[in-house]
Amino acid sequence: MKGVVALSLLLPLYCSFSMEQVNHGNAGGIGASLAVCLPDTCAIFKELAAIKERLGSMEQTQAALKDSVGAMGQKLGAVENKLQASERDVEEMKRVNTVQEKELYSLKESLTVAQPKIAFSVALTDYGSGNTGPFTIDTPLKYKKIFSNAGSGYNPATGIFTAMVRGMYCFRYSMYSNNSGRPNSVLSLMKNSEMLVTTWNTDDSMNVHESSSNAAVVQLEVGDNVYIKLWANRVIYDDTGNYNTFTGFLLFTV
């Protein structure tokens, strides 16, 4: 740029000097050469002016680019700050998630330890077939076939379930009437001496092979007894089909 300016300053001096020589009558070789050089000099002036304008435009463009790069650098810095903040948030979320997983696992373990596993399922006969009853008094049924007895709350020697913990329990039983003759079957689900629910089949018809069932959810205290009572002078039938069953389990402690 400086070279172009210097050249543009020297060329007018050169042209002025040449014109003075012409004015003093030196119209010899120098004048002849000026007649050839002057048009080229004007073209050079025009080209230099154009170059100067282009250089000025380039400087403006360069300044604009510099400003744009500076703005982009600021934006990039802001993006990097946001990215770093997001990474910190992600790490914090991971930390909180890890803590919550540990707390959930600890709670699950504590619930598993605190919640006793109590459940039983039994059937009346473990072999053979025939009637049970009639008896002259109400009698607890002794279910001999054990499907399950988690917690050992059910006693097959007595037919009675005894609560080991205070809680809400679910009990269900099924009844199959006597296999021949007039139906004469009555069973009740008992809590201690309290009758909870009953199944009854004593109609006058000769229908046989009839089944029924009943269930209850009840709160028990430690030591409460639950059993199935066969009423006095009533009878039920069973064989290896296991029609008469008694099931109970702890829902939750209270």
C-alpha positions in Angstrom: 0.0 0.0 0.0 2.8 2.4 0.9 4.7 1.6 -2.3 1.6 2.4 -4.4 1.2 5.8 -2.6 4.9 6.7 -3.2 4.6 5.8 -6.8 1.5 7.9 -7.2 3.4 10.9 -5.7 6.4 10.6 -7.9 4.6 10.2 -11.2 3.1 13.8 -11.2 6.5 15.2 -10.5 7.9 13.3 -13.5 5.1 14.5 -15.7 5.6 18.1 -14.5 9.3 17.9 -15.3 8.7 16.6 -18.7 6.2 19.3 -19.5 8.7 22.0 -18.5 11.2 20.6 -20.9 8.7 20.9 -23.7 7.9 24.4 -22.8 11.6 25.5 -22.9 11.9 24.4 -26.5 13.4 21.0 -25.8 11.2 19.4 -28.3 13.8 16.9 -29.4 14.0 13.3 -28.2 12.4 14.0 -24.9 9.3 15.6 -26.3 8.9 12.7 -28.7 9.1 10.2 -25.9 6.5 12.1 -23.8 4.1 11.9 -26.7 4.4 8.1 -26.2 4.6 7.9 -22.4 1.8 10.3 -21.3 -1.1 8.0 -22.3 0.5 5.1 -20.4 1.0 7.3 -17.3 -2.8 8.1 -17.2 -3.6 4.4 -17.4 -1.3 3.7 -14.5 -2.9 6.5 -12.5 -6.3 4.9 -13.1 -5.1 1.4 -12.3 -3.4 2.7 -9.1 -6.6 4.4 -8.1 -8.6 1.3 -8.6 -6.0 -0.7 -6.7 -6.2 1.8 -3.9 -10.0 1.5 -3.8 -9.8 -2.3 -3.8 -7.2 -2.2 -1.0 -9.5 0.1 1.0 -12.4 -2.3 0.5 -10.3 -5.2 1.5 -9.2 -3.4 4.7 -12.9 -2.8 5.5 -13.7 -6.4 4.7 -10.8 -7.5 6.9 -12.0 -5.3 9.7 -15.5 -6.7 9.4 -14.2 -10.2 9.4 -12.1 -9.5 12.4 -15.2 -8.2 14.2 -17.2 -11.2 13.1 -14.5 -13.6 14.3 -14.5 -11.7 17.6 -18.3 -12.1 17.9 -18.1 -15.8 17.0 -15.4 -16.2 19.6 -17.6 -14.7 22.3 -20.5 -16.9 21.2 -18.3 -19.9 21.2 -17.1 -19.0 24.7 -20.8 -18.8 25.8 -21.5 -22.1 24.3 -18.5 -23.7 26.0 -19.7 -22.2 29.3 -23.2 -23.7 28.8 -21.7 -27.0 27.8 -19.6 -27.1 31.0 -22.7 -26.2 33.1 -24.7 -29.0 31.4 -21.9 -31.5 32.1 -21.9 -30.4 35.7 -25.7 -30.8 35.8 -25.4 -34.3 34.3 -22.8 -35.3 36.8 -25.0 -34.0 39.7 -27.9 -36.0 38.3 -25.8 -39.1 38.1 -24.7 -38.6 41.7 -28.3 -38.0 42.9 -29.4 -41.1 41.0 -26.7 -43.2 42.6 -27.7 -42.0 46.0 -31.4 -42.8 45.3 -30.6 -46.2 44.0 -28.7 -47.0 47.2 -31.5 -45.7 49.3 -34.1 -47.7 47.4 -32.0 -50.9 47.7 -31.6 -50.3 51.4 -35.3 -49.8 51.8 -36.0 -52.9 49.8 -33.7 -54.9 52.0 -35.2 -53.5 55.2 -38.7 -54.4 53.9 -37.6 -57.9 53.0 -36.1 -58.4 56.4 -39.1 -56.8 58.2 -41.8 -58.7 56.3 -42.1 -62.3 57.5 -42.8 -65.0 54.9 -45.9 -66.8 56.0 -48.1 -68.9 53.7 -49.5 -72.4 53.6 -51.7 -74.5 51.4 -53.0 -78.0 52.4 -55.5 -80.6 51.2 -57.6 -83.0 53.3 -56.3 -86.3 52.1 -52.8 -87.4 51.2 -53.9 -90.9 50.0 -57.1 -93.1 49.6 -60.7 -91.8 49.4 -63.8 -91.7 51.5 -65.9 -89.6 53.8 -64.8 -87.5 56.8 -67.5 -87.4 59.5 -70.1 -87.4 60.7 -69.0 -86.5 64.3 -71.3 -85.8 67.2 -69.6 -82.5 67.9 -68.2 -79.7 65.8 -64.7 -80.8 64.8 -61.6 -79.0 63.3 -60.6 -80.6 60.0 -57.1 -82.0 59.9 -55.7 -81.4 56.4 -52.9 -84.0 56.0 -51.5 -83.2 52.6 -49.0 -80.3 52.7 -48.4 -78.3 49.5 -46.5 -75.5 51.3 -46.1 -74.3 54.9 -43.7 -71.3 54.9 -43.2 -70.0 58.4 -44.6 -73.3 59.8 -47.8 -71.6 61.0 -50.0 -74.5 60.1 -50.0 -77.6 62.3 -51.1 -80.8 60.4 -51.6 -82.6 63.7 -54.4 -80.3 64.8 -55.5 -78.7 61.5 -55.0 -75.2 63.1 -53.0 -72.2 61.8 -51.5 -70.0 64.5 -50.5 -66.4 63.8 -46.8 -65.8 64.5 -47.0 -62.0 63.8 -49.7 -59.4 64.0 -51.0 -58.6 60.6 -53.6 -58.9 57.8 -54.1 -62.4 56.5 -56.1 -63.9 53.7 -57.7 -67.4 54.1 -59.6 -69.5 51.6 -61.1 -73.0 51.7 -63.0 -75.3 49.4 -65.7 -77.9 50.2 -66.7 -81.1 48.3 -70.1 -82.6 49.5 -70.6 -86.2 50.3 -70.2 -88.4 47.2 -73.5 -90.3 47.5 -76.9 -90.0 49.1 -78.5 -86.7 50.2 -76.1 -83.8 50.4 -75.2 -83.1 54.1 -72.1 -80.9 54.2 -71.4 -77.7 56.2 -68.0 -76.1 56.8 -67.0 -72.8 58.5 -63.9 -70.7 58.6 -63.1 -70.0 62.3 -61.0 -67.4 64.0 -60.6 -68.8 67.6 -64.3 -69.4 68.5 -65.6 -66.8 66.0 -67.3 -68.0 62.8 -66.1 -65.9 59.9 -67.7 -67.5 56.8 -69.6 -70.7 55.9 -70.3 -73.1 53.0 -73.6 -75.1 53.1 -75.0 -77.9 51.0 -77.9 -79.8 52.7 -80.7 -79.6 50.1 -83.4 -82.4 49.8 -82.3 -83.3 46.2 -80.0 -86.2 45.4 -77.4 -84.0 43.7 -73.9 -85.2 44.4 -70.4 -84.2 43.3 -71.0 -80.5 44.3 -68.3 -78.1 45.4 -68.2 -74.7 47.0 -65.7 -72.3 48.5 -65.4 -69.2 50.6 -62.7 -66.8 51.7 -62.0 -63.9 54.1 -59.3 -61.3 54.9 -58.9 -60.8 58.6 -56.5 -59.2 61.1 -54.9 -61.5 63.5 -53.0 -60.9 66.7 -50.0 -63.1 67.7 -51.4 -66.4 69.0 -54.8 -66.2 67.2 -55.9 -69.6 65.7 -57.7 -70.1 62.4 -59.1 -73.4 61.2 -62.0 -75.1 59.3 -64.8 -76.5 61.3 -66.9 -79.5 60.2 -70.3 -79.1 61.8 -71.7 -81.9 64.0 -73.5 -84.6 62.1 -72.2 -83.4 58.8 -69.9 -85.2 56.3 -67.6 -84.3 53.4 -65.9 -86.6 50.8 -62.4 -86.5 49.4 -59.9 -88.5 47.4 -56.6 -88.0 45.7 -58.3 -85.3 43.6 -57.9 -83.0 46.6 -61.3 -81.3 46.4 -61.1 -80.0 50.0 -58.3 -77.5 50.5 -57.3 -74.8 53.0 -55.0 -71.9 52.1 -53.8 -68.9 54.0 -51.0 -66.3 53.8 -49.8 -63.0 55.4 -50.7 -59.9 53.4 -48.8 -57.4 55.5 -47.9 -56.7 59.1 -49.7 -54.1 61.2 
